[in-house]
Amino acid sequence: MLVCRAAARGRAAPALETLLQRAAFSETSRPPEDSKGTIDFGFQHVPREEKQTLVGQVFASVAPSYDIMNDLMSGGMHRLWKDRLVEKLRPRPGQRHLDVAGGTGDVAFRVLDAMRTGQYGAPAGGLGSTVGGSSFTSSTSTGSSAAAAAAADAATAAAAAASEQLPPVTVCDINAAMLAEGRKKAEGRGVGPESMQWVEGNAEALPFRSGSFDSYTIAFGIRNVTDRAAALREAHRVLRPGGRFLCLEFSKVVVPGMQQLYDLYSFNVIPQIGRVVANDAGSYQYLVESIRMFPDQESWSRIIEDAGFRGVDYENLTFGVVAIHSGFKLA
């Protein structure tokens, strides 16, 4: 998730709890949407300059239990949603990919795995291309077992070479605690810096040159950004022409009658899971509220288009509980 550099946990918790206790935690308690100089922090409106600090306190608190809480809160569904995100991305070997607000690496590891296996196709001049003027397929059709074996060996060697030459997947997150959790996972998987780069940075002012990446993903992070329009403009800037933007985020339930059940679960169960597992109900109360404050599917599509993306569309998952928005940088 995209948040600011963490404050000391011992000092952050009381301030956060105090703020959340002041909220009535109901949609009727929301202040006017156009409050001058303020921004939503759950159902509260706070000074714009304070939101990063408050969100940072939330994710500094939840970072150690972030992955297990995702499993418990979603019943494991977040794994399927992220699988679908990467399936839509269809990452290919050689693709330069940026995952923003990706601290623990859930999406980035999936992208890297897909690139390493060539799951969605090979790069031009890479796997499946010609070797010595003949394709692998034609070399195995001669009936010669020796030729077939040689071709198989060549294919294996080419696959290994392509894997070694893959550019690293880049993870960018503003929260040092979340990045630390991601690095731990990478070490456990044997994924080194040649395969995955971990960069501390703000989505509103990315520390990368323009046109650096072929694709950009952000999963369950954009709603925590103070200036979402700025983050979208930055996404557009760092993509090369033809690059693709994909955003996985909680959205609005589209099945009549389900919203009430979803709210009942969200507001009564999720904070209590946070209390038991992470000893932090307040942070998960904020997360539930922040979902309700995020734009609906059509509104978010228009905001993405306003940032310069074209061909914008979205796909609802699990009855609209989450949605994947997609767009392209044409020039």
C-alpha angles and dihedrals in degrees: 000000000000113000139132129275107293123259118219107292096225092057097039101057100066094050092048094047091049092052093048093047090057090060120088089215094224131110091239090063096061117121118233112296092230097054105155116251094359137106134197119271100178106304091336126086113220134177108286093237091057100053097081091053093048094047089046090056090052095054096039085059098046100037097097092052097031098111097044091046090054089055094047097044095047099032087241092303092123088072092058092046091053091046089055091048091056091043089057091046092051094197115208130202109276095026114136106225133186122196111193124200085013099132101151092040100235094141096033094056090051091050092048092049091051091050093048094051096040086232094161099035141294130278122257108278091013133087114003093018125119125288117202090348095303127095121236089245095055093046091058094050096070093088091238113128089200091055090046092051091048091051091049090051090049091050091051092048092048091050091051092047092049091050092051092049097050114125112241121264107243122222116195122188132155093215115087093196092056092047090051089057090050093051090052090055091048092052090050090052094045092245110150134193091270087068103032130026121202113206127181107218147131120257088218092060109021116200094228135099120256115271093017100132141051094207141015130200132184119182123191092337111090095075089063093056116105096214105031094173090056090050091052092049089052091050089053092047097053094047120090118233106286091026121141131232120203126182124188111193143147111270141168124308110243100193114093113245096015096093092070092052091045091051092048091054095041099050099035106033109029097057089048091052086052091051093052100039103031101020086235120103094159096064092051091047086058092049092053092048094046089058091056091051095054119102121262122254098270095043092050090049090056092049090052090050090050088059090061103266120137134201089036116180138147141215122213117222126195094006093311097307083128133011136197114220120198133192141160135224104227099183 
